[in-house]
Amino acid sequence: MELDSQIERLRAETPGCGTLAHFNNAGCALTPQPVMAGLVGHLNLEQEAGGYEAADLAAGRIDNFYRAFASLLNCRSDEIAFVENATRAWDMVFYAIPFQPGDRVITGQAEYASNYLAMLQLQQRRGITIDIIPDNASGTLCLDTLKNRISPRTRLIAITHIASQVGTVQPAAQVGEIARDNDILFLLDACQSAGQLPLDTQTLHCDLLTGTGRKYLRGPRGTGFLYVNQDVLHRLEPPFIDLHSAHWIDRESYRFRPDARRFENWECFVAGKIALGVAADYARELGLARIQTRIAQLVSQLRKNLAAMPGTTVYENTANCSGIVTFSSSGEDPVTLQQRLRRAGINTSVAKRANAVVDTELRQVGDVNRASLHYYNTADEIERFVDVLSSRR
């Protein structure tokens, strides 16, 4: 069954759809009622029973987080960790790699600020080298250049599946094959792709994958997840540990957990963890392939309408696009346009140049407007969006 036939129900489960057109799903999507019920239900239980006691009572719902993401990502549940956000998940595994002076990290030009800043820090602290692979004419990472840049000192390939500032989908599976063939760790930032594209860790050939709950998975803020391939776990030492991630043996020794939860803390947002598991199940039950198809149909309409508007520039230049559409409107500052749309009941965002300095410099763009669609958006909302956008002209 295609999602088109379920949109009325899905929108009914999303109260925000009744009052606004939410085109800011790459920032934070609207949470559906089943996810909110999981979140609030546990918070109420904590209020009534006590925090520790509530966790004991909800042990099965807490453990469901691991089962849900194992199913979503086609991996083992002991390869999954709960982390408070995507950046912390990415940092935990990046700083766990035992880099030595002269080691090289390959990344793409579209890398997000937080990830690249961590690379810069280790460039200064440990003497690693950052190799940036430019995009080709279609806006995707050049695979031939990637192959040619690999050297005996390459320790990691780290790319962002879908960037925050442009909606092109990068060829992650092909990058993963190259990393596997050269026995190089592959870290995939799936912050924007989790929840809108099928993610199979086996076909992606990734060793490490990170993501957030609040975006296309429609989970709560303050939640994230991490996948660590069991085969590489022994090569990674978390940058900090506690009594959950390691076992204290005696005064002089400790032992790490044998699973991905060595990257967790004992204290966490339990209600958020439960709700994120619900969100993963919700997406999986709808079907990621169906979600991807629905989003692609909506984005095609939006891009077509924007391209037909005089004075409007759309920055995605490939058919391999996601739910993110970035654009600019001549004569109107991006923040001013965002605020005008918000007053009309349409949520969008601004993709800032400072969050992707390498990419924006190479593409010679500044701050741009970003509309990011999800399956619960509609053709009527797109028409309304275009009408408001053109009303100033």
C-alpha positions in Angstrom: 0.0 0.0 0.0 1.4 3.4 -1.0 1.5 6.1 1.6 -0.8 8.4 -0.4 -3.7 6.3 0.8 -2.7 6.7 4.4 -1.9 10.4 4.5 -5.2 11.4 6.1 -4.5 9.1 9.0 -0.9 10.1 9.3 -1.8 13.8 9.3 -4.4 13.1 11.9 -1.7 11.5 14.1 0.3 14.7 13.6 -1.5 17.5 15.4 0.7 20.2 14.0 -0.5 19.5 10.4 -3.8 21.1 11.4 -2.3 24.5 12.0 0.7 24.9 9.8 2.7 23.7 6.8 5.8 22.2 8.3 8.7 22.4 5.8 11.4 22.2 8.4 11.8 18.5 8.8 15.6 18.6 8.2 15.6 20.8 11.4 13.1 19.0 13.5 10.1 17.1 12.2 6.6 17.0 13.8 6.3 14.2 16.3 3.4 11.7 15.8 1.0 10.8 18.6 2.4 7.3 19.2 5.9 8.7 19.7 4.6 11.4 22.0 2.6 8.8 23.9 5.7 6.8 24.6 7.6 10.0 25.7 4.9 11.5 27.9 3.7 8.1 29.2 7.1 7.4 30.7 7.5 10.9 32.1 4.2 10.4 33.9 5.4 7.1 35.2 8.6 8.7 36.5 6.4 11.3 38.3 4.2 8.7 39.8 6.6 5.9 40.6 10.1 7.5 40.8 12.8 7.6 38.2 14.6 4.4 39.0 11.5 2.5 39.7 9.9 3.6 36.5 12.9 2.4 34.5 12.6 -1.0 36.1 8.9 -1.1 35.2 9.6 0.0 31.6 12.6 -2.4 31.0 11.0 -4.0 28.0 10.2 -0.7 26.4 13.7 0.6 27.0 15.2 -2.6 25.5 12.9 -2.1 22.5 15.1 0.8 21.4 17.9 -1.6 20.5 15.6 -4.1 18.7 13.9 -1.3 16.8 17.2 0.2 15.5 18.6 -3.2 14.7 15.6 -3.9 12.5 15.8 -0.4 11.0 19.5 -0.6 10.1 19.7 -4.4 9.4 22.3 -5.1 12.1 22.6 -6.7 15.5 21.0 -5.1 18.6 24.4 -5.3 20.4 25.8 -3.0 17.6 23.5 -0.2 18.7 24.0 2.5 21.3 21.7 5.3 22.5 23.4 8.7 22.5 21.9 12.1 23.4 22.4 13.6 19.9 24.0 12.9 16.5 27.0 15.1 17.1 27.8 13.4 20.4 27.4 10.0 18.7 29.8 11.1 15.9 32.3 12.5 18.3 32.3 9.4 20.5 33.5 7.1 17.7 35.7 9.7 15.9 37.7 10.4 19.1 37.8 6.7 19.8 40.0 6.0 16.8 43.7 5.8 17.8 45.0 8.3 15.3 48.8 8.8 15.0 50.7 11.8 13.6 50.6 11.7 9.9 47.3 9.6 9.7 44.9 10.9 7.0 41.1 11.3 7.2 39.2 11.5 3.9 36.0 13.5 3.9 33.7 15.3 1.4 33.4 19.0 0.7 29.8 19.0 2.1 30.9 18.0 5.6 28.9 19.6 8.5 30.6 22.1 10.8 30.6 20.0 14.0 32.2 17.1 12.2 34.8 19.1 10.5 35.7 21.1 13.6 36.5 17.8 15.3 38.8 16.9 12.5 40.5 20.3 12.8 41.0 19.8 16.5 42.7 16.4 15.9 44.7 18.0 13.1 46.1 20.4 15.7 46.2 18.0 18.6 47.5 14.8 17.0 48.8 15.9 13.6 46.3 14.1 11.4 45.8 15.4 7.8 42.4 16.1 6.3 41.8 15.1 2.7 38.8 16.8 1.1 37.2 15.1 -1.9 35.4 17.6 -4.1 32.1 17.0 -5.7 31.7 16.3 -9.4 29.5 18.3 -11.8 26.3 16.7 -10.4 27.1 17.6 -6.8 28.1 14.2 -5.5 31.4 13.2 -4.2 33.8 12.2 -7.0 34.5 8.5 -6.5 37.5 8.5 -8.9 39.2 11.2 -6.9 38.4 9.3 -3.7 40.2 6.2 -5.0 43.2 8.2 -6.0 43.5 9.9 -2.7 43.7 6.7 -0.6 47.2 6.2 0.8 48.8 3.8 3.3 48.3 6.4 5.9 44.5 6.8 5.3 42.8 5.7 8.6 39.2 6.9 8.1 36.7 7.9 5.4 34.0 10.0 7.0 31.2 11.5 4.9 27.8 13.0 5.4 25.0 11.0 3.6 22.8 14.1 3.0 24.2 17.5 3.9 22.4 20.1 5.9 22.9 22.8 3.4 22.1 21.0 0.1 19.8 18.0 -0.4 21.9 15.9 -2.7 22.2 12.2 -1.6 25.9 11.1 -1.6 26.9 7.7 -3.0 27.4 6.1 0.4 27.3 2.5 -0.6 30.0 3.0 -3.3 32.1 4.9 -0.8 31.6 2.0 1.6 32.8 -0.5 -1.0 36.0 1.5 -1.6 36.6 1.7 2.2 36.0 -2.0 2.6 38.3 -2.9 -0.3 41.1 -0.9 1.2 40.5 -2.0 4.8 39.7 1.6 5.9 37.2 2.5 8.6 34.1 4.1 7.1 32.0 6.5 9.3 28.7 7.6 7.8 26.8 10.6 9.2 23.1 9.7 8.5 21.7 12.6 10.4 19.5 13.7 7.5 19.0 10.3 5.8 17.7 8.3 8.8 13.9 8.2 8.5 13.6 9.2 4.9 15.8 6.6 3.1 16.3 2.9 3.6 19.5 2.4 5.6 21.1 -1.0 5.4 24.4 -1.2 7.2 25.3 -4.3 5.3 24.8 -2.8 1.8 26.3 0.5 2.9 29.4 -1.3 4.0 29.8 1.2 6.9 31.7 0.4 10.1 30.1 3.3 12.0 26.8 5.2 11.5 25.4 8.1 13.5 22.0 9.8 13.5 19.5 11.9 15.4 16.0 11.3 16.5 14.5 14.7 15.9 14.7 15.0 12.2 13.2 12.6 9.6 12.7 9.8 12.2 10.2 12.1 14.0 11.5 11.3 17.4 12.0 13.7 20.4 14.8 16.2 20.7 17.8 15.2 22.8 18.0 11.7 21.3 20.4 10.1 18.9 21.8 6.7 18.0 25.1 5.0 17.0 25.9 1.9 15.1 29.2 0.2 15.6 30.1 -2.9 13.6 31.1 -5.6 16.0 34.1 -6.5 13.9 35.7 -3.1 14.5 34.7 -2.6 18.1 38.0 -3.9 19.5 39.8 -1.1 17.6 37.9 1.7 19.3 38.4 3.1 22.8 35.7 5.6 23.9 37.1 9.0 24.8 35.4 8.9 28.2 33.8 6.1 30.2 31.7 5.4 33.2 30.4 2.5 35.2 28.0 1.6 32.4 30.5 1.6 29.6 33.1 -0.3 31.5 33.5 -2.7 34.4 35.7 -1.7 37.3 37.7 -4.8 38.1 40.1 -3.5 40.9 42.1 -0.4 41.8 44.3 -0.7 38.8 42.1 -2.1 36.0 38.8 -2.0 34.2 37.2 -3.8 31.2 35.1 -2.3 28.4 31.7 -3.7 27.7 31.8 -6.1 24.8 29.1 -4.3 22.8 28.3 -0.9 21.3 26.9 0.3 24.6 30.5 1.0 25.7 29.8 4.4 24.0 26.8 5.1 26.3 26.5 6.8 29.7 24.6 5.2 32.6 22.5 8.3 32.9 20.3 9.1 29.9 17.0 10.5 28.8 15.0 7.3 29.4 11.7 8.7 28.1 13.4 9.9 25.0 15.1 6.5 24.5 11.7 4.8 24.7 10.1 7.3 22.3 12.9 7.0 19.8 12.4 3.3 19.7 8.7 3.9 19.0 9.7 6.4 16.2 12.0 3.8 14.6 9.2 1.2 14.7 6.7 3.7 13.3 9.0 4.5 10.3 9.8 0.8 9.7 6.1 -0.1 9.7 5.3 2.5 7.2 8.2 1.3 5.0 11.3 3.3 4.3 11.0 2.7 0.6 7.5 4.0 0.6 8.6 7.0 2.6 11.4 7.7 0.1 9.0 7.4 -2.8 6.4 9.8 -1.3 9.1 12.4 -0.4 10.5 12.2 -3.9 7.1 12.9 -5.4 6.6 16.0 -3.3 10.1 17.3 -3.8 9.8 16.9 -7.6 6.7 19.1 -7.5 8.4 21.7 -5.2 11.5 21.9 -7.3 9.5 22.2 -10.5 7.5 25.1 -9.1 10.5 26.9 -7.7 12.4 26.6 -10.9 9.5 28.2 -12.8 9.6 31.3 -10.5 11.5 34.3 -11.9 14.4 35.3 -9.6 14.5 32.0 -7.7 17.6 29.8 -7.7 17.4 26.1 -6.7 20.8 24.7 -5.7 20.3 20.9 -6.1 21.4 20.0 -9.6 21.0 16.2 -9.7 18.1 13.8 -9.8 19.5 12.0 -6.8 17.8 14.4 -4.3 16.4 14.0 -0.8 13.6 15.8 1.0 15.8 18.9 1.3 15.4 21.7 -1.2 17.7 24.8 -0.9 17.0 28.0 -2.8 17.3 31.8 -2.8 15.0 34.5 -3.9 16.5 37.6 -5.4 16.0 40.8 -3.5 14.9 39.1 -0.3 17.3 38.2 2.5 17.0 34.5 3.6 16.1 35.4 7.2 13.5 37.9 6.1 11.9 35.3 3.8 11.9 32.7 6.5 10.2 35.0 8.9 7.6 36.1 6.2 6.8 32.4 5.5 6.5 31.7 9.3 4.0 34.5 9.7 2.0 32.8 7.0 2.0 29.5 8.9 4.8 27.9 6.9 7.9 26.6 8.7 11.2 26.6 6.8 14.8 27.3 7.9 18.0 29.0 6.7 21.1 26.9 5.8 23.9 29.0 7.1 27.2 29.4 5.2 29.1 29.1 8.5 27.8 25.6 9.0 29.5 24.3 5.9 32.4 26.6 5.1 34.2 24.3 2.6 31.1 23.5 0.6 29.7 27.0 0.5 33.1 28.5 -0.5 33.5 26.0 -3.4 29.9 26.5 -4.6 30.2 30.3 -4.0 26.9 30.6 -2.1 26.1 32.2 1.2 23.1 31.7 3.5 20.2 30.1 1.6 16.6 29.2 2.4 15.8 25.5 3.0 12.5 23.8 2.6 12.6 20.2 3.8 9.5 18.0 3.1 8.3 14.8 4.7 5.7 12.2 3.8 3.0 14.0 5.8 3.3 17.1 3.7 0.9 17.6 0.8 0.6 19.0 -2.7 -1.8 21.6 -1.4 0.8 22.8 1.1 3.3 23.1 -1.7 0.9 25.3 -3.7 0.3 27.4 -0.6 4.0 27.7 -0.1 4.6 28.9 -3.7 1.8 31.3 -3.5 3.2 33.0 -0.3 6.7 32.9 -1.8 5.5 34.8 -4.9 3.2 37.2 -3.1 5.9 39.8 -2.5 6.7 40.1 -6.2 
